[in-house]
Amino acid sequence: MQSNQKLINSDKKPIELFQEWFEEAKKSEINDPNAMNLATISSDGKPSSRIVLLKSYNDKGFVFYTNSNSKKGRAIKNNDSVALNFHWKTLQRQIRIEGNVSQISNAEADEYYNSRPLGSRIGAWASLQSEELDDRSTLTKRVEDFEKKFSDNDVPRPSHWNGYLVRPILIEFWQDMPFRLHDRLEFRMENNFWVSRKLYP
Ligand SMILES: Cc1cc2nc3c(=O)[nH]c(=O)nc-3n(C[C@H](O)[C@H](O)[C@H](O)COP(=O)(O)O)c2cc1C
């Protein structure tokens, strides 16, 4: 295991620090360094979380893709407050992000959807994500039906399959340190500027 037990570089903007840590995670994690926990709040105020993949990020925020009719999609429609969490075990680091989520443009979603393998594009049509499935064979049949429907391999993006941008209002960097005296650096958006402070572990 790699040890990174040095204090967080607090001279950087949060997105630059994110980039630095993410690039290191890409080198050290055995798989899915872009896996992040996404927490949402349902219409009756209940939290729910699951892993999704970060597909791009920039100054504006963090983008993932999903089915808008899924449990998370429905929660987001009702409440745009979400939280993300990356935990990179090899680096003993965590990044927590809180913010507001919105759908990206159809053009951007099309671009990413069209870059995916054929099987994944068919899958986006076949899966009624988060709905009850009576039997695996029903899903297999749906896949076959959509393969037939799109036998020319021209598979358009289903309107229920979308990209989402999480615009951060809080980003916290957490680095494991000896004796549980971890290093925490929190950035909070105030009047369009990032304000940072250290937190007790
Ligand atoms: C490593 C990993 C990556 C995943 N990536 C995605 C993703 O990018 N988009 C997605 O919709 N689901 C992804 N999933 C599946 C979700 O965790 C979840 O099972 C699914 O989206 C349904 O969640 P919901 O019922 O809360 O909407 C991933 C799961 C794992 C373990």
The ligand as an SDF file (V2000), in Angstrom:
LIG
                    3D

 31 33  0  0  0  0  0  0  0  0999 V2000
  -18.5000    0.7230   -9.7040 C   0  0  0  0  0  0  0  0  0  0  0  0
  -19.9270    1.0590  -10.0380 C   0  0  0  0  0  0  0  0  0  0  0  0
  -20.2030    2.0030  -11.0060 C   0  0  0  0  0  0  0  0  0  0  0  0
  -21.5150    2.3430  -11.3220 C   0  0  0  0  0  0  0  0  0  0  0  0
  -21.7390    3.3380  -12.2300 N   0  0  0  0  0  0  0  0  0  0  0  0
  -23.0130    3.7270  -12.4930 C   0  0  0  0  0  0  0  0  0  0  0  0
  -23.2540    4.8560  -13.3280 C   0  0  0  0  0  0  0  0  0  0  0  0
  -22.3310    5.5400  -13.8080 O   0  0  0  0  0  0  0  0  0  0  0  0
  -24.5580    5.1810  -13.5760 N   0  0  0  0  0  0  0  0  0  0  0  0
  -25.6050    4.4740  -13.0490 C   0  0  0  0  0  0  0  0  0  0  0  0
  -26.7530    4.8120  -13.3210 O   0  0  0  0  0  0  0  0  0  0  0  0
  -25.3990    3.4330  -12.2140 N   0  0  0  0  0  0  0  0  0  0  0  0
  -24.1210    3.0460  -11.9200 C   0  0  0  0  0  0  0  0  0  0  0  0
  -23.8930    2.0030  -11.0590 N   0  0  0  0  0  0  0  0  0  0  0  0
  -25.0650    1.2890  -10.4860 C   0  0  0  0  0  0  0  0  0  0  0  0
  -25.6170    2.1070   -9.3010 C   0  0  0  0  0  0  0  0  0  0  0  0
  -24.7980    1.9510   -8.1640 O   0  0  0  0  0  0  0  0  0  0  0  0
  -27.0660    1.7070   -8.9580 C   0  0  0  0  0  0  0  0  0  0  0  0
  -27.1480    0.3250   -8.7010 O   0  0  0  0  0  0  0  0  0  0  0  0
  -28.0540    2.0480  -10.0800 C   0  0  0  0  0  0  0  0  0  0  0  0
  -27.7360    3.2680  -10.7030 O   0  0  0  0  0  0  0  0  0  0  0  0
  -29.4740    2.1330   -9.5370 C   0  0  0  0  0  0  0  0  0  0  0  0
  -29.5190    3.0980   -8.5090 O   0  0  0  0  0  0  0  0  0  0  0  0
  -30.9120    3.7770   -8.0240 P   0  0  0  0  0  0  0  0  0  0  0  0
  -31.9060    2.6560   -7.9630 O   0  0  0  0  0  0  0  0  0  0  0  0
  -30.6150    4.3570   -6.6770 O   0  0  0  0  0  0  0  0  0  0  0  0
  -31.2740    4.8170   -9.0230 O   0  0  0  0  0  0  0  0  0  0  0  0
  -22.5880    1.6650  -10.7000 C   0  0  0  0  0  0  0  0  0  0  0  0
  -22.3100    0.7160   -9.7000 C   0  0  0  0  0  0  0  0  0  0  0  0
  -21.0040    0.4330   -9.3670 C   0  0  0  0  0  0  0  0  0  0  0  0
  -20.7410   -0.5620   -8.2440 C   0  0  0  0  0  0  0  0  0  0  0  0
  1  2  1  0
  2  3  1  0
  2 30  2  0
  3  4  2  0
  4  5  1  0
  4 28  1  0
  5  6  2  0
  6  7  1  0
  6 13  1  0
  7  8  2  0
  7  9  1  0
  9 10  1  0
 10 11  2  0
 10 12  1  0
 12 13  2  0
 13 14  1  0
 14 15  1  0
 14 28  1  0
 15 16  1  0
 16 17  1  0
 16 18  1  0
 18 19  1  0
 18 20  1  0
 20 21  1  0
 20 22  1  0
 22 23  1  0
 23 24  1  0
 24 25  2  0
 24 26  1  0
 24 27  1  0
 28 29  2  0
 29 30  1  0
 30 31  1  0
M  END
$$$$
